[in-house]
């Protein structure tokens, strides 16, 4: 094992090169990777949280619009054949609903 620092003793954070394997470990590089992954996870969780809050707001807004009198339109199909005598009372009962 060979140390890249100028002295013979290993130092914390120094780059270690293993002969024959070509593996380079650097604590600053590991720290940078961990820091970036923390920020990605942190931002990702906040985006997911804000999206959930926004979707909940949309659902509540839709529910409140129904409660405040903005009812959806409804079509009623009444099959009638030879019902002219009862048609007037039928329409009046539907209008009352």
Phi and psi in degrees as GROMACS dihedral restraints (atoms count N, CA, C in turn):
[ dihedral_restraints ]
;  ai    aj    ak    al  type     phi  dphi    fc
    3     4     5     6     1  -125.8    20    10
    4     5     6     7     1   136.2    20    10
    6     7     8     9     1   -99.9    20    10
    7     8     9    10     1   139.5    20    10
    9    10    11    12     1   -84.3    20    10
   10    11    12    13     1    -9.6    20    10
   12    13    14    15     1   -73.0    20    10
   13    14    15    16     1   164.7    20    10
   15    16    17    18     1   -73.0    20    10
   16    17    18    19     1   -26.5    20    10
   18    19    20    21     1   -91.5    20    10
   19    20    21    22     1   176.2    20    10
   21    22    23    24     1   -85.2    20    10
   22    23    24    25     1   -20.7    20    10
   24    25    26    27     1   -89.9    20    10
   25    26    27    28     1   142.0    20    10
   27    28    29    30     1   -71.3    20    10
   28    29    30    31     1   142.8    20    10
   30    31    32    33     1  -114.5    20    10
   31    32    33    34     1   154.6    20    10
   33    34    35    36     1   -68.6    20    10
   34    35    36    37     1   130.8    20    10
   36    37    38    39     1    86.4    20    10
   37    38    39    40     1     2.1    20    10
   39    40    41    42     1   -79.5    20    10
   40    41    42    43     1   157.3    20    10
   42    43    44    45     1   -85.6    20    10
   43    44    45    46     1   128.4    20    10
   45    46    47    48     1  -108.9    20    10
   46    47    48    49     1   127.8    20    10
   48    49    50    51     1  -115.5    20    10
   49    50    51    52     1   121.3    20    10
   51    52    53    54     1   -93.0    20    10
   52    53    54    55     1   127.8    20    10
   54    55    56    57     1   -67.9    20    10
   55    56    57    58     1   137.4    20    10
   57    58    59    60     1    87.9    20    10
   58    59    60    61     1   -23.7    20    10
   60    61    62    63     1  -105.0    20    10
   61    62    63    64     1   -26.0    20    10
   63    64    65    66     1    70.2    20    10
   64    65    66    67     1    24.1    20    10
   66    67    68    69     1   -92.0    20    10
   67    68    69    70     1   128.1    20    10
   69    70    71    72     1  -117.8    20    10
   70    71    72    73     1   120.3    20    10
   72    73    74    75     1  -114.6    20    10
   73    74    75    76     1   134.7    20    10
   75    76    77    78     1  -137.6    20    10
   76    77    78    79     1   124.0    20    10
   78    79    80    81     1   -64.6    20    10
   79    80    81    82     1   -31.0    20    10
   81    82    83    84     1   -67.1    20    10
   82    83    84    85     1   -37.8    20    10
   84    85    86    87     1   -66.8    20    10
   85    86    87    88     1   -44.1    20    10
   87    88    89    90     1   -62.6    20    10
   88    89    90    91     1   -43.2    20    10
   90    91    92    93     1   -61.4    20    10
   91    92    93    94     1   -42.2    20    10
   93    94    95    96     1   -64.6    20    10
   94    95    96    97     1   -41.5    20    10
   96    97    98    99     1   -64.9    20    10
   97    98    99   100     1   -43.7    20    10
   99   100   101   102     1   -64.0    20    10
  100   101   102   103     1   -39.7    20    10
  102   103   104   105     1   -65.4    20    10
  103   104   105   106     1   -44.2    20    10
  105   106   107   108     1   -66.2    20    10
  106   107   108   109     1   -41.9    20    10
  108   109   110   111     1   -65.6    20    10
  109   110   111   112     1   -35.3    20    10
  111   112   113   114     1   -62.3    20    10
  112   113   114   115     1   -44.9    20    10
  114   115   116   117     1   -65.0    20    10
  115   116   117   118     1   -38.7    20    10
  117   118   119   120     1   -63.9    20    10
  118   119   120   121     1   -45.2    20    10
  120   121   122   123     1   -66.2    20    10
  121   122   123   124     1   -42.1    20    10
  123   124   125   126     1   -60.3    20    10
  124   125   126   127     1   -49.3    20    10
  126   127   128   129     1   -67.5    20    10
  127   128   129   130     1   -40.3    20    10
  129   130   131   132     1   -61.0    20    10
  130   131   132   133     1   -42.8    20    10
  132   133   134   135     1   -66.1    20    10
  133   134   135   136     1   -37.7    20    10
  135   136   137   138     1   -68.5    20    10
  136   137   138   139     1   -37.6    20    10
  138   139   140   141     1   -64.0    20    10
  139   140   141   142     1   -43.2    20    10
  141   142   143   144     1   -62.9    20    10
  142   143   144   145     1   -40.5    20    10
  144   145   146   147     1   -64.1    20    10
  145   146   147   148     1   -45.8    20    10
  147   148   149   150     1   -66.6    20    10
  148   149   150   151     1   -35.8    20    10
  150   151   152   153     1   -64.7    20    10
  151   152   153   154     1   -42.2    20    10
  153   154   155   156     1   -62.8    20    10
  154   155   156   157     1   -41.8    20    10
  156   157   158   159     1   -64.1    20    10
  157   158   159   160     1   -41.2    20    10
  159   160   161   162     1   -63.9    20    10
  160   161   162   163     1   -43.6    20    10
  162   163   164   165     1   -65.7    20    10
  163   164   165   166     1   -36.9    20    10
  165   166   167   168     1   -64.9    20    10
  166   167   168   169     1   -38.7    20    10
  168   169   170   171     1   -63.4    20    10
  169   170   171   172     1   -42.1    20    10
  171   172   173   174     1   -63.0    20    10
  172   173   174   175     1   -42.0    20    10
  174   175   176   177     1   -64.9    20    10
  175   176   177   178     1   -41.4    20    10
  177   178   179   180     1   -67.4    20    10
  178   179   180   181     1   -38.7    20    10
  180   181   182   183     1   -62.5    20    10
  181   182   183   184     1   -41.5    20    10
  183   184   185   186     1   -65.3    20    10
  184   185   186   187     1   -40.9    20    10
  186   187   188   189     1   -66.3    20    10
  187   188   189   190     1   -38.5    20    10
  189   190   191   192     1   -69.0    20    10
  190   191   192   193     1   -33.7    20    10
  192   193   194   195     1   -66.8    20    10
  193   194   195   196     1   -31.4    20    10
  195   196   197   198     1   -72.3    20    10
  196   197   198   199     1   -38.4    20    10
  198   199   200   201     1   -69.4    20    10
  199   200   201   202     1   -28.5    20    10
  201   202   203   204     1   -86.3    20    10
  202   203   204   205     1    12.3    20    10
  204   205   206   207     1   104.9    20    10
  205   206   207   208     1    -4.5    20    10
  207   208   209   210     1   -86.3    20    10
  208   209   210   211     1    75.3    20    10
  210   211   212   213     1   -81.1    20    10
  211   212   213   214     1   149.2    20    10
  213   214   215   216     1   -71.6    20    10
  214   215   216   217     1   154.4    20    10
  216   217   218   219     1   -78.1    20    10
  217   218   219   220     1   148.9    20    10
  219   220   221   222     1  -130.4    20    10
  220   221   222   223     1   135.3    20    10
  222   223   224   225     1  -105.0    20    10
  223   224   225   226     1   134.4    20    10
  225   226   227   228     1  -117.4    20    10
  226   227   228   229     1   125.5    20    10
  228   229   230   231     1  -108.3    20    10
  229   230   231   232     1   123.1    20    10
  231   232   233   234     1  -117.1    20    10
  232   233   234   235     1   109.8    20    10
  234   235   236   237     1   -78.8    20    10
  235   236   237   238     1   120.1    20    10
  237   238   239   240     1  -134.1    20    10
  238   239   240   241     1   144.6    20    10
  240   241   242   243     1  -149.1    20    10
  241   242   243   244     1   119.7    20    10
  243   244   245   246     1    56.7    20    10
  244   245   246   247     1    46.4    20    10
  246   247   248   249     1  -120.5    20    10
  247   248   249   250     1    30.1    20    10
  249   250   251   252     1   -63.7    20    10
  250   251   252   253     1   -30.4    20    10
  252   253   254   255     1   -71.4    20    10
  253   254   255   256     1   -32.5    20    10
  255   256   257   258     1   -98.0    20    10
  256   257   258   259     1    -3.7    20    10
  258   259   260   261     1   -61.9    20    10
  259   260   261   262     1   -43.4    20    10
  261   262   263   264     1   -63.3    20    10
  262   263   264   265     1   -45.5    20    10
  264   265   266   267     1   -68.1    20    10
  265   266   267   268     1   -33.7    20    10
  267   268   269   270     1   -65.5    20    10
  268   269   270   271     1   -44.9    20    10
  270   271   272   273     1   -66.0    20    10
  271   272   273   274     1   -37.4    20    10
  273   274   275   276     1   -66.6    20    10
  274   275   276   277     1   -37.7    20    10
  276   277   278   279     1   -69.7    20    10
  277   278   279   280     1   -34.8    20    10
  279   280   281   282     1   -70.3    20    10
  280   281   282   283     1   -35.9    20    10
  282   283   284   285     1   -67.2    20    10
  283   284   285   286     1   -31.5    20    10
  285   286   287   288     1   -70.0    20    10
  286   287   288   289     1   -25.5    20    10
